[in-house]
Amino acid sequence: MLTVSAVLLVVAVLGWFGIRDRIDDQATAAAETCVEGDTVLHIAADPLIAPALTELTEGWTGEGPRVIRDHCVTADVTAVDSLAAADALGAGQWDPALGPEPALWVPVDTRLSARAPHAVDGTPRSLATSPIVLAVPTDLGRALTTATVRWQDLPRLQNDPAAMRAIGLDIWGSLGLALPTGTDTHATTLALEAVAASVTDSGIGPITLERAATPAAITAVSTLALGADTLGAVGTTGDTLSALGARPTTDAAVHAVPVVEQQLLRALADGQIRGLTGHLPIGPAPVADFPAAVVDAPWIDETLARAAAEFADYARRPEQAAALATHGFRTATTDPQPPGELPLPRIDTVLAPADPTVDDVLAALRLAPVTPRKITMVVDTSTSMRTAAGDGTRLSATADAVREAMRRASLNSVMGMYVFDDDTPAGHRVAIIRDGLTDTKRTALSTVLDDIDLSEDEPVYATLTAAYRDAVDNYDPIRPNSVLAVIDSDDPDEAAAADLLAAIDELSTPETPVRIDVVLLGDDVTDPAALRRAADLTGGTFTPVEPSDASALSELLRKLAS
């Protein structure tokens, strides 16, 4: 018996030495194939997917470096903000502050990779997906699902408790949807893209730049943004998500925030927040698709390009789906297990990604939303408006600027227009009755100056006085009220100028503030002191502008009308 045991021990020892020698031989052989030395595949990945990719790189290299074109290749993942990476790659100059120069880039979404098309080799393909959802308290999530809320319903619910009551959500007051403007705002932009697409009948998208600039889209996005601004400073998406998770109650100011679903699921799984769920409004869903883009840049050689492509292929294999799902991502074969009380929302249709210029427009609207206003326009229609300006006249330049202002004005605005008229006793008339900015009203305001009889008289001050009195007498407490005057002629009537200032002194009160904004075309007005004084007394603006500068005039009227 002892002899048999000794024999077995000797065999085991000899076997171990044989295995060790084979491992050493294989390692030596592998090392001998890496005659070109060591290479590191640097991967710049959005912070949401960077931890998952770090885990996948460990499986990709296995027990040692991966041999590619006689190089021993290892992989290293750096978390890099997607927009910052897009800007750097688009400029063709990588910023060292972002980390090592990458050979593979995984942004949060295809829309970001489209910002640097010349820095990407081939067409990026998705590694995993995650829809943009509204992180909401669980009870609110159930109620929104029951009420079958759509993306186009969000602006109506944002600021109107009555709209919330109509669908049985009265205990929540208004929707309270925060739209963070910090560094990680991609979810906000994609949510606005879904809303804009839904209100312009863009179907599954992509929403075009033309549709994003329509009154319907501008009004919907601006309504959400203005409501979000009343909620106070919320910081980044991560900050807002944490604050919402700390207080998921009906009396909180914020009830919802757009997030990438994966970010919400990880925060719930890690115990960072609780009491929240992800609600996906009905309609084509905006989805972050985390594409793997092989970088085409001066620092990329064939070995790095091949290594980047090989790792991307490896990460897309079905056997890697479970690892990605563990980190909260959806794949073609596996979905994450939600740690909350409600199941993952189902995606029926994906919203096709828009061009980056569309997202730029929507992001700009978020920061500078168009405010619904009540505006009484006064347009100088004296014969001096025939003066040449650019390719046309001062009148045609003004008409074009008014058209542009009307195109971008909120659907919830109220507008009308006074003009000069020799055939009336007062020397002026109401050309367009002030009313809600319907399509018909918008068209009327946009075309009224195209074929109008010009006046020999120049009743600037009398017309302004009439418009100002009318605006104060019919003050609208739910909108900013103003008189917007475009003036070209030099009214010599000093008594009328005094009457204007006297009317302001008589009628101006804190309860009915109506500002007078004066746009002065050229320098033909000898003494604009009364106009300047009228603007100052009412808290308005006085702005001279060169009428031949069509873009400056259009931009000025657009700002004053929104």
LUMDRENLUM-141310 format. One record per residue (C-alpha): x, y, z; residue in one letter. Coordinates in steps of 0.1 Angstrom, whole numbers, padded with zeros to 4 digits, always signed. Layout:
BEGIN
XYZa;...
***
This chain:
BEGIN
+0000+0000+0000m;+0028+0024+0009l;+0046+0015-0023t;+0015+0024-0044v;+0011+0057-0026s;+0047+0066-0032a;+0044+0057-0069v;+0013+0079-0072l;+0031+0108-0055l;+0060+0105-0079v;+0036+0105-0109v;+0018+0135-0096a;+0050+0154-0091v;+0063+0145-0125l;+0029+0155-0140g;+0030+0189-0123w;+0065+0196-0136f;+0053+0186-0170g;+0023+0209-0169i;+0045+0237-0155r;+0070+0232-0183d;+0042+0233-0209r;+0028+0266-0194i;+0063+0281-0194d;+0068+0269-0230d;+0035+0284-0241q;+0042+0317-0224a;+0077+0317-0240t;+0062+0309-0273a;+0036+0337-0269a;+0062+0361-0258a;+0083+0352-0288e;+0054+0360-0311t;+0052+0395-0296c;+0083+0405-0315v;+0069+0441-0320e;+0066+0446-0282g;+0037+0457-0259d;+0008+0478-0270t;-0021+0492-0250v;-0056+0496-0265l;-0069+0527-0249h;-0107+0529-0248i;-0125+0562-0241a;-0159+0553-0228a;-0189+0572-0215d;-0189+0570-0177p;-0222+0550-0177l;-0206+0521-0197i;-0170+0524-0186a;-0173+0500-0156p;-0189+0473-0178a;-0163+0476-0205l;-0135+0474-0178t;-0150+0441-0168e;-0151+0429-0204l;-0115+0438-0211t;-0105+0413-0184e;-0122+0385-0203g;-0108+0397-0236w;-0072+0395-0226t;-0078+0363-0205g;-0047+0352-0186e;-0023+0374-0205g;-0019+0399-0234p;-0038+0394-0266r;-0014+0389-0296v;-0023+0411-0326i;+0001+0416-0355r;+0031+0405-0333d;+0021+0429-0305h;+0011+0419-0270c;-0020+0440-0266v;-0037+0448-0233t;-0067+0471-0229a;-0074+0500-0206d;-0107+0519-0202v;-0110+0556-0193t;-0143+0572-0184a;-0147+0603-0206v;-0176+0626-0210d;-0192+0618-0244s;-0196+0654-0255l;-0161+0664-0244a;-0147+0634-0264a;-0169+0643-0294a;-0156+0679-0294d;-0120+0668-0291a;-0122+0641-0318l;-0142+0665-0341g;-0115+0691-0337a;-0088+0665-0346g;-0069+0673-0315q;-0073+0650-0285w;-0072+0668-0251d;-0047+0651-0228p;-0069+0662-0198a;-0094+0636-0210l;-0070+0608-0207g;-0048+0588-0232p;-0054+0591-0269e;-0081+0564-0276p;-0082+0539-0304a;-0118+0529-0295l;-0145+0554-0284w;-0178+0544-0269v;-0200+0574-0264p;-0235+0574-0248v;-0253+0576-0281d;-0249+0576-0319t;-0260+0613-0320r;-0227+0621-0302l;-0205+0600-0326s;-0221+0619-0355a;-0205+0650-0341r;-0171+0637-0351a;-0177+0618-0384p;-0142+0623-0398h;-0126+0608-0367a;-0145+0575-0369v;-0134+0546-0391d;-0165+0530-0406g;-0200+0530-0391t;-0202+0526-0353p;-0223+0498-0341r;-0241+0495-0308s;-0227+0475-0279l;-0258+0478-0257a;-0289+0500-0254t;-0308+0519-0227s;-0339+0540-0232p;-0344+0575-0219i;-0370+0573-0192v;-0385+0596-0166l;-0372+0587-0131a;-0403+0592-0110v;-0416+0581-0076p;-0431+0546-0079t;-0467+0557-0071d;-0464+0584-0098l;-0450+0559-0122g;-0480+0537-0118r;-0504+0566-0122a;-0487+0579-0154l;-0489+0544-0169t;-0525+0540-0160t;-0532+0575-0175a;-0514+0564-0208t;-0494+0596-0208v;-0477+0604-0241r;-0446+0624-0249w;-0467+0652-0263q;-0487+0654-0231d;-0457+0664-0210l;-0458+0702-0217p;-0495+0704-0208r;-0489+0685-0175l;-0457+0705-0166q;-0473+0737-0154n;-0510+0730-0152d;-0524+0712-0121p;-0558+0712-0138a;-0543+0690-0165a;-0529+0667-0139m;-0563+0666-0121r;-0580+0657-0154a;-0560+0624-0155i;-0564+0617-0118g;-0530+0629-0107l;-0542+0659-0086d;-0523+0649-0055i;-0490+0656-0074w;-0499+0692-0083g;-0480+0697-0115s;-0457+0673-0132l;-0426+0689-0118g;-0403+0677-0146l;-0367+0689-0140a;-0345+0694-0171l;-0309+0695-0158p;-0285+0718-0176t;-0253+0706-0160g;-0226+0685-0176t;-0246+0652-0181d;-0276+0666-0200t;-0278+0641-0229h;-0309+0625-0214a;-0326+0659-0212t;-0318+0666-0248t;-0331+0632-0260l;-0363+0636-0240a;-0369+0670-0256l;-0362+0654-0290e;-0390+0629-0283a;-0414+0657-0273v;-0406+0678-0303a;-0410+0648-0326a;-0444+0639-0310s;-0459+0674-0313v;-0448+0679-0350t;-0461+0645-0362d;-0426+0633-0371s;-0435+0597-0365g;-0406+0575-0356i;-0383+0603-0367g;-0357+0615-0372p;-0371+0649-0364i;-0356+0674-0389t;-0341+0708-0382l;-0371+0724-0400e;-0396+0707-0378r;-0376+0714-0347a;-0379+0751-0355a;-0417+0751-0360t;-0440+0770-0335p;-0453+0737-0322a;-0419+0723-0313a;-0406+0757-0300i;-0437+0761-0278t;-0436+0725-0264a;-0399+0726-0255v;-0401+0761-0241s;-0431+0752-0220t;-0412+0724-0204l;-0381+0745-0199a;-0400+0774-0184l;-0417+0750-0160g;-0384+0734-0151a;-0369+0768-0144d;-0395+0774-0117t;-0383+0743-0098l;-0350+0760-0088g;-0314+0750-0093a;-0311+0712-0097v;-0275+0707-0109g;-0266+0677-0130t;-0288+0647-0139t;-0270+0627-0112g;-0276+0654-0086d;-0313+0657-0095t;-0317+0619-0095l;-0302+0618-0060s;-0324+0646-0047a;-0355+0630-0061l;-0346+0597-0046g;-0341+0613-0012a;-0375+0629-0013r;-0399+0610-0037p;-0430+0627-0022t;-0460+0647-0034t;-0449+0679-0017d;-0414+0679-0033a;-0407+0705-0060a;-0393+0679-0084v;-0413+0648-0093h;-0395+0636-0124a;-0362+0639-0143v;-0351+0623-0177p;-0324+0598-0172v;-0307+0570-0191v;-0325+0539-0177e;-0292+0523-0169q;-0282+0552-0147q;-0314+0548-0127l;-0311+0510-0124l;-0275+0512-0112r;-0284+0538-0086a;-0313+0516-0074l;-0292+0485-0074a;-0263+0501-0055d;-0287+0515-0029g;-0279+0551-0037q;-0316+0559-0041i;-0349+0542-0034r;-0386+0546-0041g;-0382+0555-0078l;-0390+0538-0111t;-0385+0545-0148g;-0416+0557-0167h;-0415+0556-0205l;-0442+0579-0221p;-0462+0564-0250i;-0446+0570-0284g;-0413+0564-0302p;-0387+0560-0275a;-0354+0579-0275p;-0327+0553-0269v;-0290+0557-0260a;-0273+0530-0280d;-0236+0532-0268f;-0219+0526-0302p;-0183+0514-0305a;-0164+0536-0328a;-0129+0528-0340v;-0110+0560-0340v;-0094+0573-0372d;-0067+0597-0361a;-0030+0603-0366p;-0021+0584-0334w;-0038+0552-0346i;-0018+0525-0365d;-0030+0493-0380e;-0024+0473-0348t;-0045+0496-0327l;-0073+0498-0353a;-0074+0460-0355r;-0073+0456-0317a;-0102+0482-0314a;-0123+0463-0339a;-0115+0429-0323e;-0125+0442-0289f;-0157+0457-0302a;-0167+0424-0319d;-0159+0405-0286y;-0181+0429-0266a;-0210+0424-0289r;-0210+0386-0287r;-0241+0370-0271p;-0220+0355-0243e;-0211+0390-0231q;-0248+0401-0228a;-0251+0388-0193a;-0223+0410-0181a;-0238+0441-0197l;-0272+0433-0183a;-0256+0431-0148t;-0246+0467-0153h;-0281+0477-0162g;-0280+0476-0200f;-0304+0461-0225r;-0290+0438-0253t;-0306+0419-0281a;-0307+0388-0259t;-0307+0399-0223t;-0324+0427-0203d;-0314+0438-0167p;-0334+0427-0137q;-0351+0459-0123p;-0344+0462-0086p;-0376+0484-0081g;-0412+0473-0077e;-0422+0478-0113l;-0410+0459-0144p;-0390+0475-0171l;-0411+0496-0196p;-0416+0479-0229r;-0401+0496-0260i;-0425+0492-0290d;-0408+0517-0314t;-0374+0534-0312v;-0371+0571-0322l;-0346+0574-0350a;-0317+0596-0339p;-0318+0632-0352a;-0289+0652-0366d;-0267+0669-0340p;-0278+0703-0353t;-0313+0694-0341v;-0301+0686-0306d;-0282+0719-0306d;-0314+0738-0314v;-0333+0719-0286l;-0305+0724-0261a;-0304+0762-0269a;-0342+0763-0264l;-0338+0747-0230r;-0314+0774-0219l;-0333+0803-0235a;-0370+0792-0238p;-0395+0813-0257v;-0418+0830-0233t;-0455+0834-0241p;-0461+0872-0243r;-0489+0897-0249k;-0474+0921-0274i;-0489+0952-0292t;-0467+0960-0322m;-0465+0995-0336v;-0449+0996-0370v;-0439+1028-0387d;-0456+1028-0421t;-0447+1063-0432s;-0433+1070-0467t;-0398+1071-0452s;-0400+1033-0450m;-0394+1033-0488r;-0358+1042-0481t;-0334+1015-0496a;-0320+0990-0472a;-0299+0961-0484g;-0316+0943-0513d;-0349+0960-0505g;-0364+0988-0484t;-0367+0995-0448r;-0403+0983-0450l;-0394+0950-0466s;-0366+0945-0441a;-0391+0951-0413t;-0416+0928-0429a;-0391+0900-0431d;-0380+0905-0395a;-0416+0904-0383v;-0421+0872-0403r;-0392+0856-0385e;-0404+0867-0351a;-0438+0853-0358m;-0423+0820-0370r;-0406+0815-0336r;-0432+0831-0313a;-0450+0808-0288s;-0483+0794-0297l;-0495+0807-0263n;-0486+0843-0271s;-0512+0871-0278v;-0503+0897-0305m;-0517+0925-0326g;-0504+0955-0346m;-0509+0992-0351y;-0498+1010-0382v;-0500+1046-0395f;-0529+1056-0417d;-0537+1090-0433d;-0573+1080-0440d;-0582+1079-0403t;-0589+1109-0380p;-0563+1097-0355a;-0537+1090-0381g;-0533+1054-0371h;-0553+1022-0370r;-0553+0986-0357v;-0541+0966-0387a;-0543+0933-0368i;-0566+0929-0338i;-0546+0916-0308r;-0556+0880-0301d;-0542+0845-0295g;-0515+0835-0319l;-0534+0810-0340t;-0520+0799-0374d;-0544+0824-0390t;-0532+0853-0368k;-0496+0844-0373r;-0501+0845-0411t;-0519+0878-0409a;-0491+0894-0388l;-0465+0879-0412s;-0480+0893-0443t;-0498+0926-0434v;-0468+0947-0443l;-0462+0932-0477d;-0489+0953-0494d;-0497+0982-0472i;-0504+1019-0482d;-0478+1042-0467l;-0487+1073-0448s;-0476+1109-0455e;-0479+1118-0419d;-0456+1105-0391e;-0478+1102-0360p;-0452+1083-0339v;-0461+1095-0305y;-0499+1095-0310a;-0498+1059-0322t;-0476+1048-0293l;-0499+1066-0268t;-0530+1048-0282a;-0512+1014-0282a;-0499+1019-0247y;-0533+1029-0233r;-0549+0999-0249d;-0523+0976-0236a;-0527+0988-0200v;-0565+0989-0202d;-0564+0952-0214n;-0536+0941-0192y;-0530+0903-0191d;-0518+0891-0157p;-0505+0857-0169i;-0481+0869-0195r;-0455+0896-0198p;-0471+0927-0215n;-0453+0950-0239s;-0456+0975-0268v;-0430+0967-0294l;-0424+0997-0317a;-0404+0998-0349v;-0398+1035-0357i;-0382+1051-0387d;-0397+1086-0391s;-0390+1118-0372d;-0423+1130-0356d;-0420+1168-0350p;-0451+1170-0328d;-0437+1180-0294e;-0471+1181-0278a;-0478+1145-0288a;-0445+1135-0274a;-0454+1152-0241a;-0488+1134-0242d;-0470+1100-0245l;-0449+1107-0214l;-0479+1120-0195a;-0499+1089-0203a;-0471+1067-0190i;-0469+1087-0158d;-0507+1084-0154e;-0512+1047-0163l;-0480+1030-0152s;-0485+1010-0120t;-0467+0980-0105p;-0500+0960-0109e;-0502+0965-0147t;-0466+0968-0160p;-0464+0973-0197v;-0430+0979-0211r;-0423+0998-0243i;-0395+0984-0265d;-0383+1008-0292v;-0364+0997-0323v;-0350+1027-0341l;-0342+1021-0378l;-0312+1041-0389g;-0304+1076-0376d;-0331+1098-0393d;-0348+1107-0360v;-0333+1141-0350t;-0341+1139-0313d;-0351+1105-0300p;-0351+1116-0264a;-0389+1111-0259a;-0387+1076-0273l;-0357+1068-0251r;-0375+1083-0221r;-0407+1062-0228a;-0386+1030-0229a;-0368+1040-0197d;-0399+1049-0177l;-0416+1015-0185t;-0385+0993-0181g;-0383+0987-0218g;-0354+0989-0242t;-0343+1015-0268f;-0322+0999-0296t;-0309+1017-0327p;-0303+0992-0355v;-0290+0995-0391e;-0320+0985-0413p;-0296+0972-0440s;-0284+0945-0415d;-0313+0921-0420a;-0299+0895-0396s;-0294+0920-0368a;-0329+0934-0372l;-0345+0899-0373s;-0326+0887-0343e;-0336+0918-0323l;-0373+0915-0331l;-0371+0878-0324r;-0357+0884-0289k;-0382+0912-0281l;-0411+0890-0292a;-0400+0860-0271s;
***
